[in-house]
Amino acid sequence: MDPRSMKYLELKNINSTQHQPTKIDMQTIENASLLIIFDYEIFEYFRSNYKKYTNKLKLINYVDKSIKIPDPYILKDDKEYLETMENINILVNSWAKQKDLDK
């Protein structure tokens, strides 16, 4: 995990051990009810290569298209990185509220 992410999670008092990036496998794709994707290129990759599962795909900003998320890993500026992490947090919370409404 990027050390800047660890710092952000600590600031938010979020347990970083629950937020480890992992490579997903076919079983995960098949078992998932929803795949939230951060990057449009990855979204297009899934749409092209896993056509059977396109109904499960959503971009992270699906719940608020006014928020754009650049790939945080390539950001060099710490302020921009933290702003991006904050926007991710906003979107994740929006997703959580949306899922609560779906129950």
Secondary structure, DSSP 8 states (H G I E B T S, - for coil): --HHHHHHHHHTT--GGG-------HHHHHH-S-EEES-HHHHHHHHHH-GGGGGGEEEGGGG-TT-----GGG---HHHHHHHHHHHHHHHHHHHHHHHHH-
